[in-house]
């Protein structure tokens, strides 16, 4: 069956053969870098009383890192979850290295859940069902939400929908999709631009570095923050077509023209061969090499929040 969806440049990773080569071939050949499954991570206890009330219109946005690619994004009186994976494990056997920034039972009321694509570390169905909020995602994603699941709004790239007073845009990413045996690239992957009255923020979902960052920056020229992945990149021959390394994430940030860089997709789940704590070290080194100002760079602790607001 031909793939339903492709990347902007027409490319598609070919994950199955590469997974076998990496997981089996490279391991037997002794080519895989070995690193521990755990590492120390900074985690802070969030102020739940503050998180209970989203910023009102005109008060900017509050971004709280829940670990991995999971965020609580609050603005204009609404609370959005992006890619929430808040249980102790994903796929039943990959355990968390650090607890979620806010456990499910302590989340504020959620207006909508945004799901970038169908991989298990971004669409954790038990989390999404327990939260119970309506879902916004890419084309084809409703197939996973059966009776008793939250309703789903599907968007094509550059499509938009309203969540209360907030506009959610679905934007391209360089990735792929698969959740079962017969659904390779049958659902659309992407990222989100969340646009409110006084803040506009971007969450990339999973993505390799690609020219699309420049187009996203052109269409949304006032991004106040970019939540960008910096982990799950080793080995490069396998991962570079689907994930960014820290150096590429800095390039993406510059392409986007965003005011703040917020690191994500590292330290929570051991998915690839690099040490869990290596990505922020490489990010810091690249930031320094480029002599970029330090104020816009944010490597938050799990559970930590950052408030952003439109300049001027």
C-alpha positions as CSV (number, residue, x, y, z in Angstrom):
1,X,0.0,0.0,0.0
2,X,1.3,3.5,-0.9
3,X,1.9,5.8,2.0
4,X,-0.9,8.3,2.5
5,X,1.3,11.1,3.8
6,X,4.8,12.2,3.0
7,X,7.1,15.0,4.2
8,X,7.1,18.4,2.6
9,X,10.1,17.4,0.5
10,X,8.5,14.1,-0.6
11,X,10.8,12.0,1.7
12,X,9.9,9.3,4.1
13,X,12.1,7.5,6.6
14,X,12.1,3.7,6.2
15,X,11.9,2.8,9.9
16,X,11.5,-1.0,9.9
17,X,14.7,-1.9,8.2
18,X,16.7,0.8,10.0
19,X,15.2,-0.3,13.4
20,X,16.4,-3.9,12.8
21,X,19.9,-2.7,11.6
22,X,20.2,-0.4,14.7
23,X,18.7,-2.7,17.3
24,X,20.1,-6.0,16.1
25,X,22.8,-5.5,13.5
26,X,24.7,-2.7,15.2
27,X,24.4,-4.3,18.6
28,X,25.8,-7.6,17.4
29,X,28.6,-5.7,15.6
30,X,29.4,-3.7,18.8
31,X,28.7,-0.4,17.1
32,X,26.1,1.0,19.5
33,X,27.1,3.5,22.1
34,X,26.3,2.2,25.6
35,X,24.9,4.6,28.2
36,X,22.9,4.1,31.4
37,X,19.1,3.9,31.3
38,X,18.8,6.6,34.1
39,X,20.4,9.9,34.9
40,X,19.8,12.6,37.5
41,X,17.2,15.2,36.4
42,X,16.1,18.5,37.9
43,X,12.5,18.4,39.0
44,X,10.6,21.0,41.0
45,X,7.2,20.9,42.6
46,X,4.9,23.1,40.7
47,X,2.7,25.7,42.4
48,X,-0.6,24.0,41.8
49,X,-2.6,26.9,43.2
50,X,-1.0,29.1,40.4
51,X,-1.6,26.5,37.7
52,X,-5.2,26.2,38.7
53,X,-5.9,29.6,37.0
54,X,-4.7,30.1,33.4
55,X,-3.5,33.6,32.5
56,X,-6.4,35.8,31.3
57,X,-6.5,37.6,28.0
58,X,-3.7,40.1,27.7
59,X,-1.6,38.3,30.3
60,X,0.6,36.2,28.0
61,X,1.1,32.4,28.2
62,X,2.4,30.1,31.0
63,X,4.4,27.1,29.7
64,X,5.0,24.2,32.2
65,X,7.3,21.3,31.2
66,X,5.8,18.0,32.3
67,X,8.7,15.9,30.9
68,X,9.6,14.6,27.4
69,X,7.4,16.4,24.9
70,X,4.6,16.9,27.3
71,X,3.6,20.5,28.2
72,X,0.8,22.4,30.0
73,X,0.2,25.5,27.9
74,X,-2.1,28.1,29.5
75,X,-3.3,31.4,28.0
76,X,-6.5,33.4,27.6
77,X,-8.3,31.5,30.2
78,X,-7.7,28.0,28.7
79,X,-5.4,25.1,29.7
80,X,-4.0,23.0,26.9
81,X,-2.1,19.7,27.2
82,X,0.4,18.9,24.4
83,X,1.5,15.3,23.8
84,X,0.8,14.2,27.4
85,X,2.5,11.0,28.4
86,X,2.2,11.1,32.1
87,X,2.2,7.4,33.2
88,X,5.1,5.5,34.7
89,X,5.8,3.7,31.4
90,X,5.2,3.9,27.7
91,X,4.6,0.8,25.5
92,X,4.5,-1.1,28.8
93,X,8.2,-1.5,29.3
94,X,10.1,1.9,28.8
95,X,10.1,3.4,32.3
96,X,10.3,7.1,33.2
97,X,13.6,8.4,34.4
98,X,11.8,11.2,36.2
99,X,8.2,11.7,37.4
100,X,5.8,13.9,35.5
101,X,5.9,17.6,36.3
102,X,2.3,17.4,37.3
103,X,0.6,14.1,37.9
104,X,-2.7,13.5,36.0
105,X,-4.8,13.7,39.2
106,X,-3.4,17.2,40.0
107,X,-3.8,18.8,36.5
108,X,-6.1,21.8,36.3
109,X,-9.2,21.4,34.2
110,X,-8.0,20.8,30.6
111,X,-9.8,22.6,27.7
112,X,-8.2,20.5,24.9
113,X,-5.4,18.0,24.4
114,X,-3.1,18.5,21.3
115,X,-1.5,15.4,19.9
116,X,1.3,15.9,17.4
117,X,1.3,12.3,16.0
118,X,0.6,8.7,16.9
119,X,3.9,7.4,18.3
120,X,3.5,6.0,21.8
121,X,5.7,8.6,23.6
122,X,3.4,11.4,22.2
123,X,0.0,9.7,22.1
124,X,-0.3,7.8,25.4
125,X,-3.9,6.8,25.1
126,X,-4.6,6.0,28.8
127,X,-3.3,9.5,29.7
128,X,-5.5,11.1,27.0
129,X,-8.6,9.1,28.0
130,X,-8.1,9.9,31.7
131,X,-7.7,13.6,31.0
132,X,-10.9,13.3,28.9
133,X,-10.6,16.7,27.1
134,X,-11.4,17.0,23.3
135,X,-8.4,16.2,21.1
136,X,-6.9,18.3,18.3
137,X,-4.5,16.3,16.0
138,X,-3.6,15.6,12.4
139,X,-5.6,14.0,9.6
140,X,-6.5,10.3,10.1
141,X,-6.0,10.4,13.9
142,X,-9.7,9.8,14.8
143,X,-9.2,6.1,13.9
144,X,-7.5,5.6,17.3
145,X,-10.3,7.1,19.3
146,X,-13.2,4.7,19.6
147,X,-16.4,4.8,21.7
148,X,-15.8,6.3,25.1
149,X,-12.8,8.3,23.9
150,X,-12.7,12.1,23.7
151,X,-13.9,13.7,20.4
152,X,-11.2,14.5,17.9
153,X,-10.7,17.5,15.5
154,X,-8.4,16.5,12.6
155,X,-6.3,19.2,10.9
156,X,-4.2,19.2,7.7
157,X,-1.0,21.1,7.7
158,X,-1.7,24.8,8.0
159,X,-5.2,24.1,9.1
160,X,-6.6,25.8,12.2
161,X,-9.3,25.4,14.8
162,X,-10.6,27.5,17.8
163,X,-10.2,26.3,21.4
164,X,-12.3,29.0,23.2
165,X,-10.6,32.3,22.3
166,X,-7.3,30.6,21.3
167,X,-6.5,29.6,17.7
168,X,-4.6,26.3,17.3
169,X,-2.7,25.8,14.0
170,X,-1.3,22.5,12.8
171,X,2.0,23.0,11.0
172,X,4.4,20.6,9.2
173,X,7.2,18.5,10.7
174,X,9.7,16.2,9.2
175,X,8.8,12.8,10.6
176,X,6.6,9.7,10.0
177,X,3.8,7.8,11.7
178,X,3.0,4.3,12.8
179,X,1.2,2.7,15.7
180,X,0.2,-0.7,14.5
181,X,1.0,-3.2,11.8
182,X,-1.0,-1.7,9.0
183,X,-1.0,2.1,9.5
184,X,2.5,3.3,8.4
185,X,2.2,6.9,7.4
186,X,-1.6,6.6,7.3
187,X,-2.0,9.5,9.8
188,X,-0.5,13.0,9.6
189,X,2.3,14.2,11.9
190,X,3.1,17.8,12.7
191,X,3.6,20.5,15.2
192,X,1.4,23.2,16.7
193,X,1.3,27.0,16.8
194,X,-0.9,28.2,19.7
195,X,-2.0,31.8,19.2
196,X,-3.7,33.9,21.9
197,X,-4.4,37.5,22.5
198,X,-0.9,38.4,23.8
199,X,1.3,35.3,23.2
200,X,2.0,32.9,20.3
201,X,3.9,29.7,21.0
202,X,5.2,26.8,18.9
203,X,5.6,23.1,19.8
204,X,7.4,21.2,17.0
205,X,6.2,17.7,17.9
206,X,8.8,15.1,16.7
207,X,10.8,16.4,13.8
208,X,14.1,16.3,12.0
209,X,15.7,19.5,10.9
210,X,14.1,20.7,7.7
211,X,13.4,23.8,5.6
212,X,9.9,24.0,6.9
213,X,11.1,25.9,10.0
214,X,11.7,28.9,7.8
215,X,8.2,28.7,6.4
216,X,6.7,28.4,9.8
217,X,8.6,31.4,10.9
218,X,7.5,33.3,7.9
219,X,3.8,32.5,8.4
220,X,4.0,33.2,12.1
221,X,6.5,36.1,12.5
222,X,5.9,36.8,16.1
223,X,6.6,33.5,17.9
224,X,7.2,34.3,21.6
225,X,8.5,30.8,22.3
226,X,9.6,27.6,20.5
227,X,9.4,24.3,22.3
228,X,12.1,22.2,20.5
229,X,13.4,18.7,20.9
230,X,17.0,18.2,21.7
231,X,17.2,14.4,22.4
232,X,16.9,11.0,20.8
233,X,19.5,11.6,18.1
234,X,22.1,8.8,18.4
235,X,23.0,7.1,16.1
236,X,22.8,10.0,13.7
237,X,22.7,7.7,10.6
238,X,19.3,6.4,11.8
239,X,17.8,9.3,13.7
240,X,18.7,12.4,11.6
241,X,15.8,11.8,9.3
242,X,13.3,11.9,12.1
243,X,14.8,13.7,15.1
244,X,17.1,16.7,15.7
245,X,20.3,16.8,17.7
246,X,20.9,19.9,19.9
247,X,23.0,21.7,17.2
248,X,20.2,21.3,14.7
249,X,17.6,22.5,17.2
250,X,19.6,25.8,17.5
251,X,19.4,26.2,13.7
252,X,15.7,25.5,13.9
253,X,15.3,28.2,16.5
254,X,17.1,30.7,14.4
255,X,15.1,29.8,11.3
256,X,11.8,30.3,13.3
257,X,12.8,33.7,14.6
258,X,11.3,32.9,18.0
259,X,12.1,35.0,21.0
260,X,12.6,32.1,23.5
261,X,14.0,28.6,23.1
262,X,12.6,25.9,25.5
263,X,14.3,22.5,25.4
264,X,12.2,19.3,25.4
265,X,12.3,15.6,24.4
266,X,15.2,14.7,26.5
267,X,15.9,13.1,29.9
268,X,12.5,11.4,30.5
269,X,12.5,8.2,28.4
270,X,15.6,6.3,27.2
271,X,14.8,5.9,23.6
272,X,18.2,6.0,21.8
273,X,21.9,5.6,22.5
274,X,23.1,8.9,23.8
275,X,23.3,9.4,27.6
276,X,20.0,10.9,29.0
277,X,21.9,14.0,30.3
278,X,24.0,14.7,27.2
279,X,21.6,16.8,25.1
280,X,21.5,19.9,27.3
281,X,25.4,19.8,27.5
282,X,25.6,19.9,23.7
283,X,22.9,22.5,23.5
284,X,24.8,24.8,25.9
285,X,28.1,24.3,24.0
286,X,26.4,25.1,20.7
287,X,24.8,28.2,22.1
288,X,28.1,29.4,23.3
289,X,29.9,28.6,20.1
290,X,27.4,30.7,18.2
291,X,27.7,33.5,20.8
292,X,24.0,33.8,21.2
293,X,22.6,35.8,24.1
294,X,21.8,33.6,27.1
295,X,18.5,35.2,28.2
296,X,16.3,33.4,25.5
297,X,17.6,29.9,26.3
298,X,15.6,27.8,28.8
299,X,16.4,24.3,29.9
300,X,13.6,24.0,32.4
301,X,13.4,21.6,35.3
302,X,10.5,19.1,35.0
303,X,7.6,20.8,36.6
304,X,9.0,24.3,36.1
305,X,7.0,27.1,34.3
306,X,8.0,30.0,32.1
307,X,5.7,32.9,31.3
308,X,6.1,34.6,27.9
309,X,4.3,37.6,26.5
310,X,4.3,39.4,23.2
311,X,6.9,42.1,23.0
312,X,5.6,45.7,23.2
